[in-house]
Amino acid sequence: MTTLIESDEHKSLREAVSTFARNHPRIRDLAENRHFWQEAAKLGYIGVNLPQAYGGGGGGITELSLVLEEMGAAGNPLLMMIVSPAICGTVIARFGTEEQKREWLPALADGTRLMAFGITEPDAGSNSHRITTTARRDPATGDWILTGRKVFVSGVDMADATLIVGRTEDARTGRLKPCLFIVPRDAPGFERRPIDMELDAVERQFELTLDDVRLPAAALVGDEDAGLLQLFAGLNPERVMTAAFAIGMGRHALAKAVEYARERTVWKTPIGAHQAIAHPLAQAHIDLELARLMMQKAAHLYDAGDDVGAGEAANMAKYAAGEACVKAVDQAVHTLGGNGLTREFGLARLITASRVARIAPVSREMILNYVSHQTLGLPKSY
Protein backbone atom coordinates (compact mmCIF):
# COMPACT_ATOMS: atom_id res chain seq x y z
CA MET A 1 0.00 0.00 0.00
CA THR A 2 1.60 3.27 -1.11
CA THR A 3 0.58 6.88 -1.04
CA LEU A 4 1.41 9.81 -3.27
CA ILE A 5 1.84 12.31 -0.45
CA GLU A 6 4.61 10.57 1.45
CA SER A 7 8.17 11.80 1.21
CA ASP A 8 11.07 9.48 0.45
CA GLU A 9 12.02 9.68 4.13
CA HIS A 10 8.55 8.53 5.14
CA LYS A 11 8.66 5.67 2.67
CA SER A 12 12.04 4.60 4.04
CA LEU A 13 10.75 4.79 7.60
CA ARG A 14 7.69 2.75 6.66
CA GLU A 15 9.85 0.06 5.04
CA ALA A 16 12.25 -0.08 7.98
CA VAL A 17 9.48 -0.38 10.58
CA SER A 18 7.70 -3.03 8.52
CA THR A 19 10.84 -5.12 8.23
CA PHE A 20 11.53 -4.79 11.96
CA ALA A 21 7.99 -5.69 13.03
CA ARG A 22 7.61 -8.61 10.62
CA ASN A 23 10.86 -10.17 11.82
CA HIS A 24 9.54 -10.32 15.38
CA PRO A 25 7.32 -13.23 16.54
CA ARG A 26 3.74 -12.28 17.36
CA ILE A 27 3.56 -10.71 20.81
CA ARG A 28 1.68 -13.00 23.17
CA ASP A 29 2.52 -11.80 26.68
CA LEU A 30 3.66 -8.79 28.66
CA ALA A 31 7.33 -9.80 28.67
CA GLU A 32 7.41 -10.03 24.86
CA ASN A 33 5.56 -6.73 24.65
CA ARG A 34 8.16 -4.99 26.83
CA HIS A 35 11.03 -6.51 24.85
CA PHE A 36 9.51 -5.40 21.56
CA TRP A 37 8.87 -1.92 23.00
CA GLN A 38 12.47 -1.57 24.13
CA GLU A 39 13.86 -2.80 20.81
CA ALA A 40 11.62 -0.37 18.92
CA ALA A 41 12.74 2.44 21.21
CA LYS A 42 16.42 1.68 20.57
CA LEU A 43 15.76 2.15 16.86
CA GLY A 44 14.12 5.51 17.55
CA TYR A 45 10.58 4.45 16.66
CA ILE A 46 8.86 5.04 20.02
CA GLY A 47 10.09 8.60 20.43
CA VAL A 48 10.08 9.61 16.77
CA ASN A 49 7.57 12.41 17.48
CA LEU A 50 9.36 13.87 20.52
CA PRO A 51 11.74 16.85 20.35
CA GLN A 52 15.36 16.13 19.47
CA ALA A 53 16.49 18.33 22.34
CA TYR A 54 15.06 15.74 24.72
CA GLY A 55 16.21 12.57 22.98
CA GLY A 56 13.39 12.20 20.47
CA GLY A 57 13.43 11.97 16.71
CA GLY A 58 12.16 15.49 16.11
CA GLY A 59 9.27 14.29 13.96
CA GLY A 60 5.57 14.54 14.63
CA ILE A 61 2.34 12.59 14.82
CA THR A 62 2.73 11.99 11.07
CA GLU A 63 5.80 9.85 11.69
CA LEU A 64 4.50 8.22 14.86
CA SER A 65 1.22 7.17 13.23
CA LEU A 66 3.19 5.70 10.34
CA VAL A 67 5.22 3.61 12.80
CA LEU A 68 2.15 2.29 14.60
CA GLU A 69 0.34 1.49 11.34
CA GLU A 70 3.22 -0.60 10.05
CA MET A 71 3.55 -2.44 13.36
CA GLY A 72 -0.15 -3.24 13.22
CA ALA A 73 0.07 -4.37 9.60
CA ALA A 74 2.81 -6.78 10.68
CA GLY A 75 0.57 -8.15 13.43
CA ASN A 76 2.50 -6.54 16.28
CA PRO A 77 0.77 -3.28 17.20
CA LEU A 78 1.79 -1.47 20.39
CA LEU A 79 -1.33 -0.01 21.99
CA MET A 80 0.69 2.06 24.45
CA MET A 81 2.15 4.08 21.57
CA ILE A 82 -1.23 5.80 21.44
CA VAL A 83 -0.86 6.72 25.08
CA SER A 84 2.74 7.18 26.14
CA PRO A 85 4.49 9.10 23.32
CA ALA A 86 1.39 10.37 21.46
CA ILE A 87 -0.78 11.71 24.28
CA CYS A 88 1.48 12.10 27.30
CA GLY A 89 4.68 12.88 25.42
CA THR A 90 2.94 15.45 23.25
CA VAL A 91 1.24 17.21 26.17
CA ILE A 92 4.46 17.40 28.18
CA ALA A 93 6.47 18.56 25.15
CA ARG A 94 3.96 21.34 24.39
CA PHE A 95 2.97 22.47 27.87
CA GLY A 96 5.25 20.91 30.46
CA THR A 97 7.77 22.78 32.57
CA GLU A 98 11.43 22.48 31.71
CA GLU A 99 11.84 20.17 34.70
CA GLN A 100 8.99 17.92 33.50
CA LYS A 101 10.43 17.79 30.01
CA ARG A 102 13.89 16.81 31.26
CA GLU A 103 12.46 14.20 33.61
CA TRP A 104 10.03 12.50 31.24
CA LEU A 105 10.73 13.07 27.54
CA PRO A 106 14.14 11.38 27.24
CA ALA A 107 12.86 8.37 29.19
CA LEU A 108 9.68 8.12 27.12
CA ALA A 109 11.76 8.31 23.95
CA ASP A 110 14.31 5.65 24.89
CA GLY A 111 11.66 3.28 26.24
CA THR A 112 12.89 3.15 29.82
CA ARG A 113 9.67 4.73 31.13
CA LEU A 114 6.02 4.69 30.11
CA MET A 115 3.03 6.81 30.97
CA ALA A 116 -0.66 5.92 31.02
CA PHE A 117 -3.55 8.34 30.53
CA GLY A 118 -6.69 8.53 32.64
CA ILE A 119 -9.72 10.51 31.52
CA THR A 120 -12.79 8.21 31.32
CA GLU A 121 -14.96 7.89 34.42
CA PRO A 122 -17.77 5.48 35.35
CA ASP A 123 -20.46 8.18 35.27
CA ALA A 124 -18.98 10.55 32.69
CA GLY A 125 -18.46 8.43 29.56
CA SER A 126 -18.17 10.67 26.52
CA ASN A 127 -19.26 13.74 28.49
CA SER A 128 -15.97 15.14 29.76
CA HIS A 129 -17.84 18.00 31.39
CA ARG A 130 -19.18 15.50 33.92
CA ILE A 131 -15.73 14.44 35.11
CA THR A 132 -15.85 14.39 38.91
CA THR A 133 -12.20 13.72 39.70
CA THR A 134 -11.29 16.91 41.54
CA ALA A 135 -8.04 18.54 42.51
CA ARG A 136 -7.88 21.00 45.37
CA ARG A 137 -4.97 22.93 46.82
CA ASP A 138 -3.72 22.46 50.33
CA PRO A 139 -3.31 26.10 51.40
CA ALA A 140 -0.72 25.14 53.99
CA THR A 141 1.69 23.37 51.63
CA GLY A 142 0.60 24.28 48.10
CA ASP A 143 0.22 20.58 47.30
CA TRP A 144 -2.57 19.25 45.10
CA ILE A 145 -4.96 16.67 46.52
CA LEU A 146 -6.78 14.49 43.96
CA THR A 147 -9.94 12.50 44.61
CA GLY A 148 -11.94 10.46 42.11
CA ARG A 149 -12.19 7.36 39.92
CA LYS A 150 -11.16 6.45 36.38
CA VAL A 151 -12.03 3.43 34.22
CA PHE A 152 -10.68 1.79 31.07
CA VAL A 153 -7.16 3.07 31.61
CA SER A 154 -4.73 1.08 29.47
CA GLY A 155 -1.44 -0.33 30.68
CA VAL A 156 -1.33 1.13 34.19
CA ASP A 157 0.61 -1.92 35.35
CA MET A 158 3.28 -1.14 32.73
CA ALA A 159 3.41 2.61 33.37
CA ASP A 160 5.66 4.53 35.72
CA ALA A 161 3.05 7.28 36.05
CA THR A 162 -0.42 8.17 34.80
CA LEU A 163 -1.42 11.52 33.34
CA ILE A 164 -4.74 12.12 35.10
CA VAL A 165 -7.41 14.54 33.91
CA GLY A 166 -8.92 16.23 36.94
CA ARG A 167 -10.88 19.40 37.53
CA THR A 168 -10.02 22.42 39.64
CA GLU A 169 -12.27 25.23 40.77
CA ASP A 170 -11.91 28.57 39.04
CA ALA A 171 -11.47 31.15 41.80
CA ARG A 172 -13.28 33.80 39.75
CA THR A 173 -16.32 31.85 38.58
CA GLY A 174 -16.48 28.84 40.86
CA ARG A 175 -16.72 26.60 37.80
CA LEU A 176 -14.69 23.43 37.50
CA LYS A 177 -12.09 23.39 34.72
CA PRO A 178 -9.94 20.50 33.45
CA CYS A 179 -6.32 20.19 34.46
CA LEU A 180 -3.67 17.53 33.93
CA PHE A 181 -1.56 15.94 36.66
CA ILE A 182 1.31 13.47 36.62
CA VAL A 183 0.53 10.80 39.23
CA PRO A 184 3.38 8.37 40.06
CA ARG A 185 2.35 4.73 40.18
CA ASP A 186 3.39 4.39 43.85
CA ALA A 187 1.64 7.56 45.09
CA PRO A 188 -0.18 6.85 48.39
CA GLY A 189 -3.93 6.57 47.82
CA PHE A 190 -3.50 5.69 44.12
CA GLU A 191 -4.99 2.24 43.63
CA ARG A 192 -5.64 0.16 40.50
CA ARG A 193 -7.91 -2.80 39.82
CA PRO A 194 -7.80 -4.81 36.57
CA ILE A 195 -11.04 -4.95 34.57
CA ASP A 196 -11.96 -8.42 33.34
CA MET A 197 -12.12 -7.91 29.57
CA GLU A 198 -13.14 -10.39 26.85
CA LEU A 199 -10.44 -8.88 24.65
CA ASP A 200 -7.34 -10.66 23.37
CA ALA A 201 -4.79 -7.96 24.14
CA VAL A 202 -1.53 -7.93 26.06
CA GLU A 203 -2.25 -4.47 27.45
CA ARG A 204 -4.79 -4.72 30.27
CA GLN A 205 -7.50 -2.24 31.25
CA PHE A 206 -7.81 -0.85 34.76
CA GLU A 207 -10.10 1.01 37.10
CA LEU A 208 -8.26 3.61 39.18
CA THR A 209 -9.15 5.05 42.55
CA LEU A 210 -7.62 8.29 43.78
CA ASP A 211 -8.25 8.62 47.49
CA ASP A 212 -6.84 11.99 48.56
CA VAL A 213 -3.71 11.48 46.48
CA ARG A 214 -1.27 14.21 47.51
CA LEU A 215 0.95 15.62 44.77
CA PRO A 216 3.50 18.42 44.77
CA ALA A 217 2.67 21.64 42.94
CA ALA A 218 5.09 20.55 40.19
CA ALA A 219 2.78 17.64 39.28
CA LEU A 220 0.47 20.04 37.41
CA VAL A 221 1.22 20.01 33.66
CA GLY A 222 0.97 23.39 32.01
CA ASP A 223 -1.14 26.37 32.92
CA GLU A 224 -3.97 25.85 35.40
CA ASP A 225 -6.16 28.12 33.25
CA ALA A 226 -5.48 26.43 29.90
CA GLY A 227 -6.84 22.98 30.64
CA LEU A 228 -9.04 22.50 27.58
CA LEU A 229 -6.31 23.58 25.17
CA GLN A 230 -3.87 21.18 26.81
CA LEU A 231 -6.41 18.38 26.96
CA PHE A 232 -7.22 18.51 23.26
CA ALA A 233 -3.52 18.79 22.46
CA GLY A 234 -3.43 15.18 23.62
CA LEU A 235 -6.83 13.98 22.42
CA ASN A 236 -6.29 14.91 18.77
CA PRO A 237 -3.10 12.79 18.51
CA GLU A 238 -4.99 10.03 20.34
CA ARG A 239 -7.61 9.96 17.58
CA VAL A 240 -4.98 9.98 14.83
CA MET A 241 -3.08 7.16 16.50
CA THR A 242 -6.25 5.13 17.05
CA ALA A 243 -6.85 5.47 13.32
CA ALA A 244 -3.32 4.19 12.67
CA PHE A 245 -3.92 1.28 15.03
CA ALA A 246 -7.16 0.38 13.21
CA ILE A 247 -5.70 0.75 9.71
CA GLY A 248 -2.75 -1.45 10.62
CA MET A 249 -5.07 -4.11 12.03
CA GLY A 250 -7.27 -3.95 8.94
CA ARG A 251 -4.28 -4.29 6.63
CA HIS A 252 -3.03 -7.27 8.63
CA ALA A 253 -6.37 -9.06 8.35
CA LEU A 254 -6.76 -8.19 4.67
CA ALA A 255 -3.28 -9.49 3.82
CA LYS A 256 -4.10 -12.85 5.40
CA ALA A 257 -7.36 -13.05 3.46
CA VAL A 258 -5.75 -12.13 0.14
CA GLU A 259 -3.01 -14.72 0.59
CA TYR A 260 -5.60 -17.36 1.42
CA ALA A 261 -7.84 -16.39 -1.52
CA ARG A 262 -4.89 -16.71 -3.92
CA GLU A 263 -4.06 -20.22 -2.81
CA ARG A 264 -7.30 -21.85 -1.67
CA THR A 265 -8.75 -23.86 -4.55
CA VAL A 266 -12.17 -25.52 -4.43
CA TRP A 267 -13.47 -25.72 -8.04
CA LYS A 268 -10.38 -25.77 -10.28
CA THR A 269 -9.52 -22.09 -9.67
CA PRO A 270 -8.46 -20.20 -6.53
CA ILE A 271 -11.42 -18.75 -4.67
CA GLY A 272 -9.96 -15.27 -5.19
CA ALA A 273 -10.86 -15.54 -8.87
CA HIS A 274 -14.54 -15.37 -7.97
CA GLN A 275 -15.97 -11.87 -7.72
CA ALA A 276 -18.02 -12.76 -4.65
CA ILE A 277 -14.67 -13.17 -2.86
CA ALA A 278 -12.53 -10.68 -4.78
CA HIS A 279 -14.81 -7.64 -4.79
CA PRO A 280 -15.41 -7.40 -1.01
CA LEU A 281 -11.66 -7.67 -0.46
CA ALA A 282 -11.06 -4.93 -3.04
CA GLN A 283 -13.64 -2.75 -1.28
CA ALA A 284 -11.92 -3.35 2.05
CA HIS A 285 -8.62 -2.26 0.52
CA ILE A 286 -10.21 0.91 -0.88
CA ASP A 287 -11.80 1.78 2.45
CA LEU A 288 -8.50 1.34 4.28
CA GLU A 289 -6.67 3.51 1.75
CA LEU A 290 -9.27 6.28 2.05
CA ALA A 291 -9.09 6.14 5.85
CA ARG A 292 -5.32 6.41 5.67
CA LEU A 293 -5.54 9.54 3.54
CA MET A 294 -7.76 11.22 6.14
CA MET A 295 -5.43 10.07 8.90
CA GLN A 296 -2.47 11.59 7.08
CA LYS A 297 -4.38 14.83 6.59
CA ALA A 298 -5.17 14.99 10.31
CA ALA A 299 -1.57 14.25 11.27
CA HIS A 300 -0.19 16.90 8.90
CA LEU A 301 -2.66 19.51 10.20
CA TYR A 302 -1.74 18.74 13.77
CA ASP A 303 2.00 18.84 13.10
CA ALA A 304 1.49 22.18 11.31
CA GLY A 305 -0.08 23.64 14.45
CA ASP A 306 -3.65 23.80 13.15
CA ASP A 307 -5.43 22.42 16.23
CA VAL A 308 -8.91 23.33 14.99
CA GLY A 309 -8.46 21.77 11.55
CA ALA A 310 -6.74 18.76 13.09
CA GLY A 311 -9.66 18.24 15.47
CA GLU A 312 -12.15 17.85 12.65
CA ALA A 313 -9.84 15.69 10.53
CA ALA A 314 -8.74 13.52 13.46
CA ASN A 315 -12.35 12.71 14.33
CA MET A 316 -13.12 11.87 10.71
CA ALA A 317 -9.99 9.74 10.42
CA LYS A 318 -10.81 7.81 13.55
CA TYR A 319 -14.36 7.21 12.32
CA ALA A 320 -13.29 6.11 8.85
CA ALA A 321 -10.50 3.87 10.13
CA GLY A 322 -12.74 2.18 12.68
CA GLU A 323 -15.37 1.38 10.07
CA ALA A 324 -12.78 0.20 7.54
CA CYS A 325 -11.05 -2.00 10.11
CA VAL A 326 -14.23 -3.75 11.22
CA LYS A 327 -15.26 -4.41 7.61
CA ALA A 328 -11.77 -5.68 6.65
CA VAL A 329 -11.59 -8.06 9.61
CA ASP A 330 -15.14 -9.31 9.04
CA GLN A 331 -14.48 -9.94 5.36
CA ALA A 332 -11.16 -11.63 6.11
CA VAL A 333 -12.81 -14.07 8.51
CA HIS A 334 -15.60 -14.70 6.02
CA THR A 335 -13.09 -15.36 3.24
CA LEU A 336 -11.39 -18.07 5.26
CA GLY A 337 -14.68 -19.61 6.35
CA GLY A 338 -14.14 -22.05 9.19
CA ASN A 339 -10.40 -21.45 9.04
CA GLY A 340 -11.09 -17.83 9.92
CA LEU A 341 -12.11 -18.95 13.39
CA THR A 342 -9.08 -21.13 14.05
CA ARG A 343 -6.15 -20.15 16.22
CA GLU A 344 -3.78 -21.05 13.39
CA PHE A 345 -4.75 -18.07 11.26
CA GLY A 346 -5.16 -15.60 14.15
CA LEU A 347 -8.13 -13.73 12.72
CA ALA A 348 -10.84 -14.65 15.21
CA ARG A 349 -9.15 -12.66 17.97
CA LEU A 350 -9.42 -9.56 15.79
CA ILE A 351 -13.21 -9.75 15.65
CA THR A 352 -13.44 -8.24 19.14
CA ALA A 353 -10.28 -6.13 18.87
CA SER A 354 -11.46 -4.41 15.69
CA ARG A 355 -14.55 -3.10 17.49
CA VAL A 356 -12.37 -1.12 19.88
CA ALA A 357 -11.72 1.55 17.24
CA ARG A 358 -15.48 2.07 16.91
CA ILE A 359 -15.87 2.54 20.67
CA ALA A 360 -12.71 4.17 21.98
CA PRO A 361 -11.45 6.74 22.66
CA VAL A 362 -14.75 8.20 21.48
CA SER A 363 -17.71 6.39 19.95
CA ARG A 364 -18.58 6.74 16.28
CA GLU A 365 -21.92 8.28 17.31
CA MET A 366 -20.16 11.07 19.20
CA ILE A 367 -17.96 11.69 16.15
CA LEU A 368 -21.08 12.00 14.02
CA ASN A 369 -22.42 14.46 16.60
CA TYR A 370 -19.18 16.44 16.32
CA VAL A 371 -19.30 16.58 12.52
CA SER A 372 -22.99 17.45 12.40
CA HIS A 373 -22.56 20.26 14.96
CA GLN A 374 -19.08 21.62 14.28
CA THR A 375 -18.76 21.01 10.54
CA LEU A 376 -22.31 21.16 9.25
CA GLY A 377 -23.63 23.70 11.77
CA LEU A 378 -26.66 21.63 12.73
CA PRO A 379 -28.27 22.23 16.14
CA LYS A 380 -27.36 20.08 19.12
CA SER A 381 -29.74 17.56 20.60
CA TYR A 382 -28.03 17.66 24.01
Secondary structure as GFF3:
##gff-version 3
##sequence-region A 1 382
A	DSSP	alpha_helix	8	22	.	.	.	ID=ss1
A	DSSP	alpha_helix	30	42	.	.	.	ID=ss2
A	DSSP	three_ten_helix	52	54	.	.	.	ID=ss3
A	DSSP	alpha_helix	61	73	.	.	.	ID=ss4
A	DSSP	alpha_helix	80	81	.	.	.	ID=ss5
A	DSSP	pi_helix	82	89	.	.	.	ID=ss6
A	DSSP	alpha_helix	90	95	.	.	.	ID=ss7
A	DSSP	alpha_helix	98	110	.	.	.	ID=ss8
A	DSSP	beta_strand	115	118	.	.	.	ID=ss9
A	DSSP	three_ten_helix	128	130	.	.	.	ID=ss10
A	DSSP	beta_strand	134	137	.	.	.	ID=ss11
A	DSSP	beta_strand	144	154	.	.	.	ID=ss12
A	DSSP	beta_strand	161	169	.	.	.	ID=ss13
A	DSSP	beta_strand	176	184	.	.	.	ID=ss14
A	DSSP	beta_strand	190	194	.	.	.	ID=ss15
A	DSSP	beta_strand	205	215	.	.	.	ID=ss16
A	DSSP	three_ten_helix	217	219	.	.	.	ID=ss17
A	DSSP	beta_strand	220	221	.	.	.	ID=ss18
A	DSSP	alpha_helix	227	263	.	.	.	ID=ss19
A	DSSP	three_ten_helix	271	273	.	.	.	ID=ss20
A	DSSP	alpha_helix	275	303	.	.	.	ID=ss21
A	DSSP	alpha_helix	307	336	.	.	.	ID=ss22
A	DSSP	three_ten_helix	337	341	.	.	.	ID=ss23
A	DSSP	alpha_helix	348	353	.	.	.	ID=ss24
A	DSSP	alpha_helix	356	359	.	.	.	ID=ss25
A	DSSP	alpha_helix	364	370	.	.	.	ID=ss26
A	DSSP	pi_helix	371	375	.	.	.	ID=ss27
###
